[in-house]
Amino acid sequence: MRRARDTLSTETELSELELILSKSRAAETFKNSVRRFCANGNAEHIRVEGFAPPIKALCVAPFGMEE
């Protein structure tokens, strides 16, 4: 079941991307690069530098600090 949900999510994201690209005034070569980047993780005309890993944070407040 999880795979079907992941596939549906990916298909939804791709259709949203196509909608955005269809409305974009960017050159077709750049639009194609965006499509390749989304599919493969790399493409000419697109460079991603650095990486911000996900973090978890814990808020510690004294008892009675409810808002």
N, C-alpha and C positions, 0 to 999 in steps of 0.2 A: 504494500500500500504506500509506503514511503517513497518508493521509486516513482510511482504514478504521480504523486503530489509534487516531487521534485521536477519531473518532466513538465507538468502543467505549469509550475512556477516559471521554469525556463522558457516555455512557449509564450507565456504571458509577457515576460520581460522582453522577449524578442519582438513580439508584436507591438509593444509599447515603443521599443527602439525604432522599429520601422515607421511608426506613426510620427515620432519626433524627427527622424531623418527626412521623411517625406515633406514635412513643413519647413525644414531647414533650408537656408539659402547657401549652404556650404557647397563647395565644388564636389562633383561626383567622386573624384579620386579620394578626397578626404572622407566622404561618406563610406566608401568602400573600405578604407582603412579602419574606420570605426567598427564596421561589421566584422572585419578580420580580427581586430583586437578583442572584441567581445567573444568571438568563437575560439581564438587560439591563445589569447593573452599577450600577443605582440603583433605589431604591424608597423610598416613604415609610416612616417608622419606623426607617430604617437610615441612618446617616451614618458615613462613613469619613473620618477626618481624617488628613492626612499620608500620606507614602508612603516606604517604605524600599526603595531600589533594591537589586537583587542585587549582591553584591560577590564579588570573587575575592581570595583570600589566598594568599600564598606563605610557607611556613615555611623559614627559612634557619638551619641549624644546622651547626656545624663537623663535619668528618669524624670519625667515631668516637663519635658521640653516640647510637648506636642503643640502644634500650631492651632 
